[in-house]
């Protein structure tokens, strides 16, 4: 619960929004998130050939993102070297995932995936989004989702069902916190009742999936946890992004 209270407090401190929201970067970033999710699923099922395939995709995507026109997303072209450095960090971390997959080592896969988040994703956001005041309040919320999601994937990899259950409960609590009219308007810019109703529908999918994950974790049913996680990702997170972001 402490994470939730920190989240609510932090939203009040988010600076005003800038005009640009890095829209051209949203699709590849979502694809990166999907890739991380697929790594967690594949490790849980011991499908290391799939882990290796995702690692190659992450490297290929980093190469493609190098071709993005920085000025078009509100980044000073003079900072191209910094941009390239984070893309190289993505390639390096993905290579570590690939090597760990070839060794069929779940802990090394997990460490490499965390390196991807820390050295590439979060480092890039801290460098380019925070200083430019492009970090929307909604991103703070979704960061909490991702933190719990990563821990659930880690729980899957090491059969830590207590961790899975705890993080799933956090996700269920978080959906309740952000479902109020005030939060939806201030954090997500959803001023219309129709938009809020649709958004709450996706929150409901996340809540239901989180409840299923909790119950499956209590019974230590790995396949059921994975099934509910896939529903959460596809019917909740990705479906919501497709509706409101893409």
C-alpha positions in Angstrom: 0.0 0.0 0.0 2.9 2.4 0.6 3.6 2.5 -3.1 0.1 3.6 -3.7 0.3 6.5 -1.3 3.6 7.6 -2.7 2.0 7.6 -6.2 -0.9 9.8 -5.2 1.4 12.2 -3.4 3.8 12.4 -6.4 1.0 13.3 -8.8 0.6 16.6 -7.1 4.2 17.4 -7.8 4.2 16.8 -11.6 5.0 19.9 -13.6 2.8 21.3 -16.3 2.5 19.4 -19.5 4.5 20.3 -22.6 2.9 20.4 -26.0 4.8 17.4 -27.4 4.2 14.0 -26.0 6.7 12.0 -28.0 3.9 10.4 -29.9 6.1 8.8 -32.7 7.9 7.0 -29.9 4.8 5.5 -28.3 4.4 2.4 -30.7 8.0 1.2 -30.4 7.9 1.8 -26.6 4.7 -0.3 -26.3 6.4 -3.0 -28.4 9.3 -3.0 -26.1 7.0 -3.4 -23.1 5.3 -6.2 -24.9 8.7 -7.8 -25.5 9.6 -7.7 -21.8 6.2 -9.3 -21.0 6.9 -12.1 -23.5 10.3 -12.7 -22.0 8.6 -13.3 -18.6 6.0 -15.6 -20.1 8.6 -17.6 -22.0 10.9 -18.0 -19.0 8.0 -19.2 -16.9 7.3 -21.9 -19.6 11.0 -22.6 -20.1 10.7 -21.7 -23.8 14.1 -20.3 -24.1 14.0 -20.3 -27.9 11.2 -17.7 -27.6 13.3 -15.7 -25.2 16.1 -15.6 -27.7 13.7 -14.5 -30.5 12.4 -11.6 -28.4 16.0 -10.6 -27.6 16.7 -10.4 -31.3 13.6 -8.3 -31.8 14.7 -5.9 -29.1 18.0 -5.4 -30.9 16.4 -4.9 -34.3 13.9 -2.4 -32.8 16.8 -0.4 -31.3 18.4 -0.2 -34.7 15.1 1.0 -36.2 14.6 3.6 -33.5 18.0 5.1 -34.4 16.5 6.3 -37.6 13.8 8.3 -35.9 14.0 12.1 -36.6 14.8 13.5 -33.1 13.5 17.0 -33.9 10.1 15.5 -34.8 9.7 14.2 -31.3 10.8 17.4 -29.6 14.5 16.3 -28.9 17.4 18.6 -29.8 19.2 16.9 -32.7 22.5 17.9 -31.0 21.7 15.2 -28.4 21.9 12.5 -31.0 24.9 10.9 -29.2 22.9 10.5 -26.0 20.0 9.0 -27.9 22.3 6.5 -29.6 23.9 5.6 -26.2 20.5 4.5 -24.8 19.7 2.6 -27.9 23.1 0.9 -27.6 22.2 0.1 -24.0 19.1 -1.6 -25.3 21.1 -3.6 -27.7 23.7 -4.6 -25.1 21.0 -5.7 -22.6 19.1 -7.6 -25.3 22.4 -9.4 -26.1 22.7 -10.4 -22.5 19.2 -11.8 -22.6 20.1 -13.7 -25.7 23.2 -15.2 -24.1 21.2 -16.1 -20.9 18.6 -17.8 -23.1 21.2 -19.9 -24.8 22.4 -21.0 -21.4 18.7 -21.5 -20.2 19.4 -19.5 -17.1 16.3 -17.8 -15.8 18.1 -15.6 -13.2 20.5 -14.3 -15.8 17.6 -13.6 -18.1 15.9 -11.6 -15.3 19.0 -9.7 -14.5 19.5 -8.8 -18.1 15.8 -7.7 -18.4 16.2 -5.4 -15.4 19.4 -4.0 -17.0 17.3 -3.2 -20.0 14.8 -1.2 -17.9 17.5 0.5 -15.8 20.2 1.3 -18.4 18.0 1.9 -21.5 14.3 2.6 -20.7 14.4 4.4 -17.4 17.7 6.1 -18.1 16.4 7.5 -21.4 13.2 8.7 -19.8 15.1 10.5 -17.1 17.4 12.2 -19.7 14.8 13.2 -22.3 11.4 13.2 -20.8 11.7 14.5 -17.2 13.8 17.6 -17.9 11.6 18.5 -20.9 8.5 18.1 -18.6 7.1 15.5 -20.9 6.5 13.0 -18.1 2.7 13.1 -17.9 1.0 12.2 -14.6 -0.4 9.2 -16.3 3.2 7.9 -16.8 3.7 8.0 -13.0 0.6 5.8 -12.6 1.7 3.4 -15.3 5.2 3.2 -13.8 3.5 1.7 -10.7 1.7 -0.8 -12.9 5.0 -1.8 -14.5 6.8 -2.1 -11.2 4.2 -4.6 -10.0 4.2 -6.3 -13.4 7.9 -6.9 -13.4 7.8 -8.4 -9.9 5.0 -10.7 -11.0 7.2 -11.9 -13.9 10.1 -12.4 -11.5 7.8 -14.4 -9.3 6.9 -16.6 -12.3 10.5 -17.1 -13.1 11.4 -18.3 -9.6 8.1 -19.8 -8.5 7.6 -17.2 -5.8 3.8 -17.3 -5.5 3.7 -15.0 -2.5 5.4 -12.2 -4.5 2.9 -12.8 -7.4 -0.1 -12.6 -5.0 1.2 -9.5 -3.3 1.9 -7.6 -6.5 -1.4 -8.7 -8.1 -3.2 -7.3 -5.0 -1.3 -4.0 -5.4 -2.5 -3.8 -9.0 -6.1 -4.3 -7.9 -5.8 -1.6 -5.3 -4.2 0.8 -7.8 -7.1 0.4 -10.3 -9.4 1.5 -7.5 -7.3 4.5 -6.6 -7.2 5.9 -10.2 -10.8 5.2 -11.1 -12.2 8.3 -9.5 -13.4 11.2 -11.8 -10.8 13.5 -10.2 -7.9 11.2 -10.9 -9.1 10.3 -14.4 -9.4 13.9 -15.3 -6.2 15.2 -13.6 -3.8 12.3 -14.5 -5.3 11.1 -17.8 -7.0 14.1 -19.2 -10.4 12.3 -19.5 -12.9 15.0 -19.0 -15.8 13.4 -20.8 -18.1 10.8 -19.1 -18.0 8.6 -22.2 -14.2 8.5 -22.2 -14.1 7.8 -18.5 -16.6 5.0 -18.9 -14.5 3.3 -21.6 -11.4 3.8 -19.6 -13.0 2.2 -16.5 -13.9 -0.8 -18.6 -10.2 -1.4 -19.2 -9.5 -0.9 -15.5 -12.2 -3.5 -14.8 -10.4 -6.0 -17.0 -7.1 -5.3 -15.1 -9.0 -5.7 -11.7 -10.6 -9.0 -12.7 -7.3 -10.4 -14.0 -5.5 -9.3 -10.8 -8.1 -11.1 -8.7 -7.7 -14.2 -10.8 -3.9 -14.0 -10.5 -4.2 -13.7 -6.7 -6.4 -16.8 -6.5 -4.2 -18.8 -8.8 -1.1 -17.7 -6.8 -2.7 -18.9 -3.6 -3.2 -22.3 -5.1 0.2 -22.2 -6.8 -1.3 -22.8 -10.2 1.4 -21.5 -12.6 -0.6 -22.0 -15.8 -3.6 -20.2 -14.4 -1.4 -17.3 -13.2 0.0 -17.0 -16.7 -3.4 -17.2 -18.4 -4.8 -14.4 -16.2 -1.6 -12.3 -16.8 -2.1 -12.6 -20.6 -5.7 -11.4 -20.2 -4.6 -8.5 -18.1 -1.9 -7.5 -20.6 -4.1 -7.9 -23.8 -7.6 -7.0 -22.6 -6.5 -4.3 -20.1 -3.1 -2.7 -20.8 -2.6 -3.1 -24.5 -6.3 -2.7 -25.4 -6.4 0.6 -23.4 -3.3 1.9 -25.1 -4.7 1.0 -28.5 -7.8 3.0 -27.7 -6.3 6.1 -26.0 -2.7 6.3 -27.2 -2.1 4.9 -30.7 
